[in-house]
């Protein structure tokens, strides 16, 4: 009797299993069904270099475009033409940072509205309000996700550094 009950459950489960398999759909082109971790698709990667941002001070690019996502390296308030770090006033320094980011985005065929994520690094969190005021002025609602953290030191002894991620 118990064998018939188990057999009944197995027969009843067949349509459910079939529906589950069907809902997964066929394997995507470019993916191996033999090794599910193998992906034959290659994502394009393009290095973005901008004349509207200061030269990188290390072995990194201004930004990397991977597919439709642009990863912009952290920018400090260094003027792209003069090389001068604008550290006299936090609002001026933050404006320069945002202009550097804007220049990189422009050269990548994007704008500030494409930013989906930002990270702000501050040497002194007491500058949060002033930085936030300048940062916010570059957006028209629909603000990106963001975090702001205080750090002990930034490159070139800058007071603020901002990195962003943008999507076309």
C-alpha positions in Angstrom: 0.0 0.0 0.0 2.8 2.4 1.0 4.5 1.8 -2.4 1.4 2.8 -4.3 1.2 6.1 -2.3 4.8 7.0 -3.1 4.3 6.0 -6.7 1.2 8.2 -6.8 3.2 11.2 -5.5 5.9 10.6 -8.1 3.4 10.5 -10.9 1.8 13.7 -9.6 5.2 15.4 -9.5 6.0 14.8 -13.1 3.9 17.6 -14.5 5.4 20.0 -11.9 8.9 19.0 -12.8 8.1 19.4 -16.5 6.8 22.9 -15.9 9.8 23.9 -13.9 12.1 22.7 -16.7 10.0 24.5 -19.3 10.1 27.8 -17.3 13.8 27.8 -17.4 13.7 28.1 -21.2 16.4 27.1 -23.6 20.0 27.7 -22.9 21.1 31.2 -23.9 23.3 31.5 -27.0 26.9 31.8 -26.0 26.5 29.9 -22.8 27.7 26.3 -22.4 25.1 23.8 -21.0 28.0 21.4 -20.2 29.7 23.8 -17.9 27.3 26.4 -16.4 30.2 28.6 -15.2 31.6 29.0 -18.7 30.5 32.1 -20.5 31.5 32.5 -24.1 30.1 36.0 -24.4 32.8 38.7 -24.2 31.9 42.0 -22.7 33.5 44.9 -24.5 35.9 47.0 -22.5 36.9 50.5 -23.6 39.3 52.8 -21.8 38.1 56.4 -21.5 40.7 59.1 -21.4 39.6 62.7 -21.1 41.3 66.1 -21.7 38.6 67.5 -19.4 40.1 65.8 -16.3 43.6 65.9 -14.8 46.1 63.2 -15.8 45.8 60.1 -13.6 48.5 60.2 -10.9 49.0 56.4 -11.0 48.4 53.3 -13.1 44.7 53.7 -13.7 42.4 55.1 -16.3 40.0 58.0 -16.0 37.2 55.5 -16.7 36.4 52.1 -18.1 33.3 51.5 -20.2 32.3 47.8 -19.8 29.2 47.1 -21.9 26.8 50.0 -21.1 28.3 50.7 -17.6 31.0 53.4 -17.1 33.2 53.1 -14.0 34.8 56.5 -13.3 37.9 56.5 -11.1 37.9 58.8 -8.1 38.5 62.4 -9.0 40.1 65.1 -6.8 39.9 68.8 -7.2 42.9 69.0 -9.5 42.5 71.4 -12.5 43.0 69.5 -15.8 44.9 72.3 -17.6 47.0 73.9 -14.8 47.4 70.8 -12.6 46.7 73.0 -9.6 44.8 71.3 -6.7 42.0 73.6 -5.6 42.2 73.1 -1.8 41.5 76.7 -0.6 37.8 76.3 -0.2 35.8 73.0 0.1 33.1 74.2 -2.3 35.6 75.3 -4.9 37.4 72.0 -4.6 34.1 70.0 -4.8 33.1 72.0 -7.9 36.3 71.1 -9.6 35.8 67.4 -8.7 32.3 67.5 -10.2 33.6 69.3 -13.3 36.3 66.6 -13.8 33.6 63.9 -13.5 31.3 65.8 -15.9 34.2 66.1 -18.4 34.9 62.3 -18.3 31.2 61.5 -18.7 31.0 63.9 -21.7 33.9 62.2 -23.4 32.2 58.8 -22.8 29.0 60.1 -24.5 27.1 60.5 -21.2 25.9 63.1 -18.8 25.4 63.6 -15.1 21.9 62.1 -15.5 23.5 58.7 -16.3 25.1 58.4 -12.9 23.5 55.6 -10.9 26.0 55.4 -8.0 28.5 57.7 -6.3 31.0 57.4 -3.5 32.2 60.5 -1.7 35.4 60.4 0.4 35.9 63.3 2.8 39.0 64.1 4.8 36.7 65.9 7.3 33.1 64.9 7.6 32.3 68.4 9.0 32.5 69.5 5.4 29.5 67.2 4.5 27.0 70.0 4.2 29.1 72.2 1.9 30.1 69.2 -0.3 26.5 68.0 -0.4 25.3 71.4 -1.5 27.7 71.5 -4.5 27.2 67.8 -5.3 23.4 68.2 -5.3 23.5 71.2 -7.7 24.7 68.9 -10.5 21.5 66.8 -10.5 17.9 67.5 -11.3 16.1 65.0 -9.1 16.4 61.3 -9.5 19.6 61.4 -7.5 22.1 58.5 -7.8 22.6 56.0 -4.9 25.5 57.2 -2.8 27.6 56.9 0.3 29.8 59.4 2.0 32.7 58.3 4.2 35.4 60.1 6.1 38.9 58.9 5.4 42.2 59.8 7.1 44.0 60.9 4.0 43.4 61.3 0.2 45.8 61.4 -2.8 47.6 64.8 -3.1 46.2 65.6 0.4 42.9 66.5 -1.2 39.9 67.2 1.0 37.3 65.4 -1.2 37.4 62.6 -3.8 34.4 61.3 -5.7 34.0 58.2 -7.9 30.9 57.3 -9.9 29.3 54.6 -11.9 27.1 55.6 -14.8 24.9 53.6 -17.2 23.9 54.5 -20.8 
